Amino acid sequence: TFVDGRFYFDQNDNYVPSVTTILEAYPKPYALLQWIKENGENSDKIRDAKGDIGSAVHRLTENYDNGFDCNLLDLEGSPLYSLEVWSMFERYVDFTNRFNPVHNMIEQNIININLGYAGTLDRVSNLNGKKFLIDIKTSNGVYNSFWLQLAAYRELLKNEGIEVDGVAILWLNAKTRSNGSNGAIQGMGWQLLQKDDTTEDFMLFEAVKKLWLAENKNAKPKEFSYQLNHKKNGA
């Protein structure tokens, strides 16, 4: 039996929605609404494909930071990943090699029943003498809701007794064409965007959470049951 990924459970089987689930109630940007309108039925397929790309990149970066070999080709020489996925992963490798972040947390789940939400924090890292909460993004743009997401994660960390100097988005699909200057943390096709004060972002997240709760008063995790194996009769 599997439970949908919109909710997280603690050890006592209490559950809360994820931060990203709550942020579904955040107003969509006008450009995104226009894109959905123009693509019609295909918009869901395109969204899911983009989600698959993001998941693959996250798995690669997690394996890489945990010291595992990451290969583009399998033993027969066939690609394991699309070139779009691999190019974003190489941008992450470039970021790591040039700026040497030291990771305190990698893909860490934190659940807080009192706050009423949970999430998976991509990285908590020491970088250039500061501690950052970093979220890895592969999207076409950087949206306001991303900062609300990080502000909510930062509050989860505070409740665990962990303070950070700021939050950051490591955007692996940026339009940057150089390594930048004046202390910029970026490279070809990637960029680290930073923010120190997330007070207003967290206040806005709390407002969005109230809206989500108002529209989902009785929301519960869905369960899906599957057999673990099948064999065709007579085979």
C-alpha positions in Angstrom: 0.0 0.0 0.0 1.4 3.4 -1.0 0.3 6.9 0.1 0.3 9.8 -2.3 3.1 12.3 -2.0 1.1 15.3 -1.1 1.3 14.5 2.6 4.1 13.6 5.1 3.7 11.3 8.1 5.4 11.4 11.5 6.2 8.4 13.7 2.8 8.6 15.3 1.0 8.5 11.9 0.0 12.1 12.1 0.1 13.7 8.7 0.4 17.2 7.3 0.5 18.5 3.7 3.7 19.3 1.9 4.8 22.9 1.4 4.5 22.5 -2.4 1.0 21.1 -2.0 0.0 24.2 0.0 1.6 26.5 -2.6 -0.8 25.1 -5.2 -3.2 27.7 -3.8 -0.8 30.5 -4.7 -2.0 32.6 -7.7 -0.5 31.4 -11.0 1.5 34.0 -12.9 -0.3 35.5 -15.9 2.4 34.1 -18.3 1.8 30.6 -16.9 -2.0 30.9 -17.3 -1.5 32.0 -20.9 0.8 29.1 -21.5 -1.8 26.7 -20.2 -4.4 28.3 -22.3 -2.2 28.0 -25.5 -1.2 24.4 -24.9 -4.6 23.1 -23.8 -4.7 19.4 -23.1 -1.0 19.1 -23.8 -0.1 21.4 -20.8 -0.5 18.5 -18.4 1.8 16.3 -20.4 4.4 19.0 -20.8 4.2 19.7 -17.0 4.7 16.1 -16.1 7.6 15.8 -18.5 9.3 18.8 -16.9 8.6 17.2 -13.5 10.3 14.0 -14.6 13.4 16.1 -15.7 13.5 17.8 -12.3 13.2 14.5 -10.5 16.0 12.9 -12.5 18.3 15.9 -11.9 17.6 15.8 -8.2 18.5 12.1 -8.1 21.7 12.7 -9.9 22.8 15.5 -7.7 21.9 13.6 -4.5 23.9 10.5 -5.7 26.8 12.8 -6.7 26.9 14.6 -3.3 26.7 11.2 -1.5 29.8 10.0 -3.4 28.3 7.7 -5.9 29.5 7.4 -9.5 27.1 9.1 -12.0 27.2 7.9 -15.6 25.5 9.1 -18.7 25.8 5.7 -20.4 25.0 2.2 -19.2 27.3 -0.8 -19.7 26.1 -1.3 -23.3 26.8 2.4 -24.2 23.1 3.5 -24.2 22.1 6.8 -22.6 20.6 6.5 -19.1 19.4 10.2 -19.2 18.3 12.7 -21.7 20.9 15.3 -22.7 18.7 18.0 -21.1 18.9 16.2 -17.8 22.6 15.5 -18.1 23.4 19.1 -19.1 21.7 20.4 -16.0 23.6 17.9 -13.9 26.9 19.1 -15.4 26.0 22.6 -14.4 25.6 21.4 -10.8 29.0 19.7 -11.0 30.4 23.0 -12.3 28.9 24.8 -9.3 30.3 22.2 -6.9 33.8 22.2 -8.4 34.2 26.0 -8.5 32.6 27.0 -5.2 33.1 23.9 -3.0 29.9 24.0 -0.9 30.0 21.8 2.2 26.6 20.1 2.7 25.2 19.7 6.2 22.0 18.2 4.9 21.1 16.5 1.7 17.5 15.8 0.7 16.4 16.1 4.3 12.7 15.4 5.2 11.4 17.6 8.1 7.8 17.2 9.5 6.3 19.7 11.9 2.8 19.0 13.2 2.6 22.3 15.1 3.5 24.3 12.0 1.1 22.2 10.0 3.3 21.3 7.1 6.4 19.4 6.0 8.9 19.3 3.2 12.1 17.9 1.7 15.1 20.4 2.0 17.4 19.9 -1.0 20.6 21.2 0.8 21.7 23.1 3.9 25.3 24.1 2.9 28.2 26.2 4.0 29.2 28.4 1.1 31.6 31.4 1.1 31.6 31.6 4.9 27.8 31.5 5.3 25.2 28.8 5.8 22.5 28.6 3.2 19.3 26.7 2.7 19.5 25.9 -1.0 16.7 24.7 -3.3 17.6 23.2 -6.7 15.4 24.3 -9.6 15.3 23.2 -13.2 12.3 25.3 -14.3 12.2 27.7 -17.2 11.9 30.7 -14.8 12.2 31.6 -11.1 8.8 32.3 -9.6 7.7 34.2 -6.5 6.3 31.0 -5.0 9.9 29.5 -4.9 10.8 32.1 -2.2 7.7 31.3 -0.2 8.7 27.6 -0.4 12.2 28.4 1.0 10.8 30.7 3.7 8.5 27.8 4.9 11.5 25.4 4.9 13.6 27.9 6.8 10.9 28.0 9.5 11.0 24.2 9.7 14.8 24.5 10.3 14.3 27.1 13.0 12.0 24.7 14.8 14.7 22.1 14.7 17.1 24.6 16.3 19.0 25.3 13.1 19.6 28.8 11.9 20.8 29.8 8.4 22.2 33.1 7.2 20.0 33.1 4.1 18.2 31.1 1.5 19.2 30.5 -2.2 17.8 29.0 -5.4 20.3 27.1 -7.5 18.8 27.6 -10.9 20.2 25.1 -13.3 18.2 26.4 -16.3 19.3 30.0 -16.2 20.1 32.1 -19.3 23.5 33.1 -18.1 26.3 32.9 -20.7 29.4 33.5 -18.5 30.9 33.0 -15.1 29.8 36.5 -14.1 31.8 39.1 -12.1 31.8 41.0 -8.9 31.5 37.9 -6.8 28.5 36.4 -8.7 28.0 32.7 -8.1 27.1 31.5 -11.6 28.3 29.8 -14.7 27.1 28.9 -18.2 23.4 28.1 -17.9 23.2 28.2 -14.1 23.0 30.8 -11.3 22.7 31.0 -7.5 20.1 33.5 -6.4 20.3 34.5 -2.8 18.0 36.2 -0.2 18.8 36.9 3.5 15.5 38.2 4.9 12.5 35.9 4.3 10.1 37.5 6.9 7.6 38.8 4.3 7.8 35.6 2.3 6.9 33.5 5.3 4.0 35.9 6.2 2.7 35.4 2.6 3.2 31.6 2.9 1.1 31.6 6.1 -1.7 33.5 4.2 -1.6 31.0 1.4 -1.7 28.1 3.9 -4.9 29.6 5.4 -6.4 29.7 1.9 -5.4 26.1 1.2 -6.8 24.9 4.5 -10.1 26.8 3.7 -10.4 25.0 0.4 -9.2 21.6 1.7 -10.7 21.3 5.2 -11.1 17.5 5.0 -8.2 16.7 2.8 -6.7 13.3 3.6 -3.9 11.2 2.1 -5.0 8.8 -0.6 -3.9 5.2 -0.4 -3.1 3.0 -3.4 -2.8 -0.7 -3.1 -0.9 -2.9 -5.7 0.3 -6.4 -5.8 4.0 -6.7 -5.8 4.2 -9.3 -8.6 2.1 -10.7 -11.4 2.3 -13.7 -13.7 0.1 -14.4 -16.6 -2.1 -17.6 -16.3 -0.7 -20.4 -18.3 2.6 -18.7 -19.0 
